[in-house]
Amino acid sequence: VKGHMARYQCHEGYHAHGRDWFSCHDERNKDDLCMPNDGGDHDCEFPKEIKHGYLAEVKGHMARYQCHEGYHAHGRDWFSCHDERNKDDLCMPNDGGDHDCEFPKEIKHGYLAEVKGHMARYQCHEGYHAHGSDWFSCHDERNKDDLCMPNDGGDHDCDFPKEIKHGYLAEVKGHMARYQCHEGYHAHGRDWFSCHDERNKDDLCMPNDGGDHDCDFPKEIKHGYLAEVKGHMARYQCHERYHAHGSDWFSCHDERNKDDLCMPNDGGDHDCEFPKEIKHGYLAEVKGHMARYQCHEGYHAHGRDWFSCHDERNKDDLCMPNKIGCEFPEFIEGGKILRAGDDWAYYECYEGFLIWTEGEKPGVALCVNGTTRMPKCYKPKQGCAFPQRVPGGIAERISAEGASYRCDGGHVLMPTIRGSEAVCRDDGSMALPYCLPEEHAYSIDFKLENNFILINVKTSEGESGWKTVCDDGFNDFAAGAVCRHLKKGRHGTKVNNIMNLESPPKQEIGYTRVSCHYDDTLFYDRRNCRADEYHGGEQTCLDHEKVAIVCYNEPWQFSANVKVDKAGKKTKLACGLKVKKHGIDLDMKRVKNSVLQAHFFAIDENNEEKRIDGKVRYKKGQFILVSKMTVKCAVCKVVYNKDKVVATSSSNGTECPAA
């Protein structure tokens, strides 16, 4: 590890597929780095059927899909082996619509304005503007909640690193940042990055000599040689009687095998022999220097069934026995699949639906002896149907407004935020208390040490001792549950990357993947909150990943303080302003008068207000007005977006009437 960069080493028999250095926020999947040395990819399979289309042709690790009549390809119809696009999103109806398309009516700081076919436009609320195109296609992969940015030009969730590889942060303008390369290096591509730019900033600065000091081009390849180099590109020339099969230009990090470039002019490959029989399969067809193998009945191809002449994969590893498993559908009523393994799949529901799962893990489908246990998505009814009984307890009162419960003998109450009262939400879901036998009951204690969470669980067998929490999967709803437990506020938010915190507490990490579904729960609500006990051998949680939070009641808090100073024949009025968002002080140097303004009023002996005219300046967190009026007492009113008063302050001199 070097600063915010880490390098991974593959085990024996495997090699790095691509760059083995990862930045802190690198979006590549690290599990895709190490590939087997036999040159194959045993996890690569192209489905023969997709939604409204089918597999048309396969070339090496590329496949092309054809849409059925009445549908057309939306985007590229070629897919690579590890293409992350959803193939079922390729084929769209020719009428321009998408009958499976749902656009949420509300997004963060905005709402749905209009829909045209498979396109929708979103409008931002007052005080926010659209960052990028406000039109979204049906299957647009952009996060709609990232569209609306505050008008003050900032993005409070945005951090730009001060140092990058061979360069540094030069300037920041709102949600954009420009990086400058060190002497001897130049910017390779745009040097401006947006807040959510997915490019790797460490790839920006290239050496001025046009090369890449990590790049080596071999001078000789099979049946050819290095002809020229231009920057991080190289061209190879084939020997006489050979020709280039594909592009003869290679980039510095090109993953193609250069020894496969030069093919003999007679169309064959004199060094090439394809065996007619392989383990559990046979040679089906040969095209030039490519051959396809077919597996016997009861076996299937594990990976690509086409082999090049110099393919280093072991052909006897191609055919694997068919095993009894489960097929997880791509879509279920009210939801769709997100990701899947051999014997599990994870589903999410569309907006307006809730998920029900047989088991403890929401949204997880399981394959058990060839039988699937599927989650269900359902639309809740208005109001809540409170049950007569809960685990270990019975209702004392049930009405349209709510319900309360008591425990059976020998049981202990596990409460909601209202104790023994049930909570009914607007979406029809509920938070219910329940009861556990005394020997299985537990209690949770929290405390904050320099904002870091410490947790202690007490059972009939003793206490766990104070332990910290890992930030893997931790969300703000979980932060709110801690705040409500401590009675420090109704809501909470994680602040590790926002506040300059001191060293985290020394206690060991006790829990990971801590999260809640709603912002009104306690951690006793096992249906809506979860936490996995941390075991050091399973995850790699480090000290800097321990969770710190702040608690708050209102998302925005404003406070003002007005002062009156006489300066000769003039009066100087200053109105200091402090703003908190989600309990965190904002940097008031970034405030613009177009968003927040201050108005000053003189107060006479009858406690009546008179507007003080003049130009109000903003400087170092204060609104300042210099007036020729003689002012003894004043009121400052801070206004948001020209009409909403968010803070008021009255001067408290001895000559001022009681405010």
Secondary structure, 3 states (H helix, E strand, C coil): CECCEEECCCCCCEEECCCCEEECCCCCCHHHCEEECCCCCCCCCCCCEECCEEEEEEECCEEEEEECCCEEECCCCEEECCCCCCHHHCEEECCCCCCCCCCCCEECCEEEEEEECCEEEEEECCCEEECCCCEEECCCCCCHHHCEEECCCCCCCCCCCCEECCEEEEEEECCEEEEEECCCEEECCCCEEECCCCCCHHHCEEECCCCCCCCCCCCEECCEEEEEEECCEEEEEECCCEEECCCCEEECCCCCCHHHCEEECCCCCCCCCCCCEECCEEEEEEECCEEEEEECCCEEECCCCEEECCCCCCHHHCEEECCCCCCCCCEECCEEEEEECCCEEEEEECCCCEEECCCCCCCEEEEECCEEECCEEECCCCCCCCCCEECCEEEEEECCCCEEEEECCCEEEECECCECECEECCCCCEECCEEEECCCCEEEEEEEECCEEEEEEEECCEECCCEEEECCCCCHHHHHHHHHHHCCCCEEEECCCCCCCCCCCCCCEEEEEEEECCCCCCCCCCCCEEEEECCCCCCCCCHHHECEEEEECCCEEEEEEEEEEEECCEEEEEEEEEEEECCEECCHHHCCCCCEEEEEEEECCCCCEEECCCCCEEECCEEEEEECCCCCCEEEEEEECCCEEEEEEECCCCCCCCC
